[in-house]
Amino acid sequence: MTAAAGSPGAAPRRAFVPSWPKRIALLAVAAYVIYAASLLGISWERFLIGMDEGARFIGRMVPPNFTRWELLLKGLLESMQIAVLASALGIAISLPVGVLAARNLMPASVTVPMRVFIGACRSLHPVIVAIMFVKAVGFGALAGVLALVVASIGFIGKLFAEAIEEISLKQVEAVRSTGASFMNVMTFGVLPQVMARFIGFSLYQLDSNLRNSTMVGIVGAGGIGGTLFAAFKRFDYDYVCAILIAIIALIFAAEIFSNWLRRTFQ
Amino acid sequence: MRAAEASAVAREWQRFTPAERVARFSVYLAIVAAIVWSIDTIEVIPEFLYDAPEQMADLLVRMWPIDYAHYPRAIHETLVETLHIATLGTILTLVMAVPVGLLTARTITPHPALNWLGQLILVSSRSVNSLVWALLFVAVFGPGALAGTLAIAFRSVGFVGKLLAEALEETHKGPIEALRAVGAPWLSILLKGYWPQVQPSFWSISLLRWDINVRESAVLGLVGAGGIGVALDDALNFFYWDRVAMILLTIFVVVIVAEVAVNAIRKKII
């Protein structure tokens, strides 16, 4: 390849020069993988033993056991309630929070605390937030709702603020020049530009809340997660399998539903 | 004839067709119905709610003063483990997501059945929560970091693979056609035609996922899959709230540092 390139006299030019820094970086990554794997006690033998265990595990999972379907349905319904309420509250709160955090509409004295608040909501995993709320309001669905409200504010608030920062200020100025009040500027200058994206974020968060609402039960915050974790601790694997199938079916159904919603609002 | 024209002129302009209006109205109705149903039937124990402020105050009192001495004693080790789980899991994800992404991208794999198979893998990876993946792997490999790493990797494949497939489908046809015209083998087309075009989004997706994985790997320990969550679970089970506060503070700081670092690197490479 090198010999053929270039005319006589000119220096031979290679089309694709190998890049040594990149190769060294790749080697470094490989070295890190080996180092980290040994540190975490990950080894091939353990993996092979696990494969045996896995076969036995799957053997105990099938056939899924749906005989306690009433408990299963109760848990699923509670998860859905948690998701619906958390999304409704979270969306309602993130609308003003997002507006207050937009740097092109508000002074820094308002946006900075709002951004810190949103950042704080985002930084902890919903399950960890759920632990706090379980302590505060006791075991049950309410703790799950509150934990997911926090997660929703963190996600929608941030993206909504960013969406507002990207709007065209010309329309805002036009509305403002008619002497409109602040609320009118919001309703006629700002919100029409960002409403479609806001609905998109909200739908995404509804899906995400549903996924997480099936999990907050692990720490006692209501929903199917508690049933799942209890079945797991009792090595009741065929029931675990049934619960997992139900959760996945629920999430699939929710995804289809939210796609339909998205089409309706386009 | 005349009458029809006149009515057409007189007709009021409307933004949506009747069918669209019915659809939108039914969506509003469904949302309200869902919220009302949830409020009506959700189980809230009022006694627990009344003493919530007291409990919250009690929690804060128990958390203060934060047990800083616990960090070198038990937290640091698990924190390092968490970061290794997140990083190793992300690397493993990239290894698995690239073939699945290639399989899913319609421009690269021209067979609908194979695309569909790729989609199926991605959707099933995404629809199982990382905690559930962790539970499954704990049952298979026993408690520890191996289960956590695999849980992180299997959960992330769906995310990375989906975004990677989208990036692959959005590439420009020009360089690929040029390579094909000179008779390049498919590996060369992939490496020299597609890879340079998807490289920025590839790195940005990986970094984004690493950031998410740091957050997720912090809770995996609650189900026994290693990392700082194990320390959190221990502290919670013994009601050492001052230690819990220290662990939460650690997670908080690490998550923020990771996010700042990822944003800085992303700005540099894009």
Interface residues (C-beta under 8 A of the other chain):
Chain A: F16 V29 Y32 V33 A36 A37 L39 L40 G41 I42 R46 F47 I49 G50 E53 G54 F57 L77 E78 M80 Q81 I82 V84 L85 A88 G119 S123 L124 H125 V127 I128 I131 M132 K135 A136 V137 G138 F139 G140 A141 L142 V145 R211 N212 T214 M215 I218 V219 G222 G225 L228 F229 F232 Y237 V240 L244 I247 I248 I251 F252 E255 L261 T264 F265
Chain B: E20 A23 R24 V27 I31 A34 I35 W37 S38 I39 T41 I42 E43 V44 I45 F48 L49 A52 Q55 M56 L59 E81 H84 I85 T87 L88 I91 V123 S124 S127 V128 N129 L131 V132 L135 L136 A139 V140 F141 G142 G144 A145 L146 T149 K192 R215 E216 A218 V219 L222 V223 G226 L232 L236 L248 I251 F252 V255 I256 E259
